[in-house]
Amino acid sequence: MTPGFDHSYAGLGSAFSTAQASDPVSAPQLLLWNASLAEALGWSGTPNTHPEQLQALAGNRPLPNTQPIATVYAGHQFGQYNPQLGDGRATLLGEWVTASGDRFDIQLKGAGPTAYSRGGDGRSPIGPVIREYVVSEAMHALNVPTTRALAAVATGEPVIRNRIEPGAILTRVASSHLRVGTVQYFAMTRGGDDVAELVDYVVARHCDTAKLKETPSGSAAAVLLDSVCERFAKLVAHWQVLGFVHGVLNTDNALLCGETIDYGPCAFMDHFDPQACFSSIDRQGRYAWPNQPGIMHWNLAVLAECLLPLIAADTEIAQQTAQEIVDRYPARFHAHHQHWLAAKIGLDELKADDSALVQGFHDILATEQLDFTLAFRWLTEVANDTLAHSPLPELFSVPDALNDWAIGWQARRSANQGDTSTITAAMNQMNPIVIPRNHLVQRAIDHAEAGEIERVEALVRRGQSPFQWHSGDLEWARAPEPAERVTRTFCGT
């Protein structure tokens, strides 16, 4: 199969999306190009070698065989239902189908106003584009399901927010941009119109259709709900063990394919804070780190409510079936979280007797305000007996309380069942050395605003191998100094 564009979602009709005309910018300039992603997609050429691609990724003209649209959806934003949102500053060029038949949305974010902009300019400052490019690619390298960045293009035009900033456009790649909020729009705003067609489409695109035969009612809606339940549980468990705080887990930011999307007010923890919350717009801490598992459970319940009429004709049976699926979420989250936490701490599994050991470690992290990432990496280097041969002693000071705790930890590790080298190898793949730290991302943004992209490129490169030591890691891996700490992150709209 020759890679190229297809438009199955646009084919669903005008109820689902609106055709989007281009909104040209004056002086597009390529900032970043993801060559490895382009190669994986089978994308031919680059914006540097093919000027027409630069113009297309700037929104100035369509690429051949594209059919630009803006999609409509709704969503609960901080618990309040907004009946119509939609792609207010995003244009979906189409679905790129690879040679192997994999399908990905190719979307321009910041390409100008759409039918759903609600009075906004549809543009993006360069800061959010750089943040999403850096963090989404780092998340991919950390093995977290995520949307990805193919390109960042400067527009040559200013964007006015709290100040005047340079404008930019991100080319985002996703398995799809279909959200809980997409289902909500048809189920709640439109009173159920076209929900069945949407559900059939999502199941065909994202779910194991063989499960339709395994479901007692043969309900596509039940298959979808169960699939999303598993994906949400696994995704949030991964966020939790990495200390990642999304910041704005509205239902319109909960993708049905289970990928992380919207890197506006996100952040990784530096020093461990069990109540970590960075988003400037989350004043009540609704989406703080400890609340993320529960919020995604809530988002799942909202999806279940939307799907009830399609799960079964009998209301009582539909409610019972949906409740059974939603109730699987806590156990699924717990299983994923415990599996990864055991790997991070170097244990074969977490048993009931290990709860005090694990809690003791987190208590020390909180009391001593230790760096979350470096503390777990310290465990890895100790378990591998490589501490003295790594730069970590220059980056991480070990308090007496942690050394004392490690005596019991080592005793527990001696009781591990299974191959020791396999267990320590798992630690290496679960405890990164580098993450896209807030101060590094902000410094990269500052450089990009000044027209200096080299710092961004270096940060992206370093993030591609987060579990291996590199030369220069005293800078990339270190925790921020107090004056460098970024404690608030911002949405770019």
Buried (B, 14 or more C-beta within 10 A) or exposed (E): EEBBBBBBBBEBEEBBBBEBEBBBBEEBBBBBBBEEBBEBBBBEEBBEEEEBBBBBBBBBEBBEEBBBBBBBBBBBBEEEBBEBBBBBBBBBBBBBBBEEEEBBBBBBBBBBBBBBBEEEBBBBBBBBBBBBBBBBBBBBBBBBBBBBBBBBBBBBBEBEBEEEBBBBBBBBBBBBBBBBBBBBBBBBBBEEEBBBBBBBBBBEBBBEEEBBEEBEBEBBBBBBBBBBBBBBBBBBBBBBBBBBBBBBBBBBBBBBBBBBBBBBBBBBBBBBBEEBBBBBBBEEEBBBBBBBBBBBBBBBBBBBBBBBBBBBEEEEBBBEBBEEBBEBBEEBBBEBBBBBBBBBBBBBEBEEEBEEBBEBBBBBBBEBEBBBBBBBBBBBBBBBEBBEEBBBEEBBEBEEBBEEBBEEBEEBBEEBEEEEEEBBEBBBBBBBBBBBBBBBBBBBBEBBBEEEBEBBBBBBEBBEEBBEBEEEBEEBBBBBEEEBEBEEBBBBB
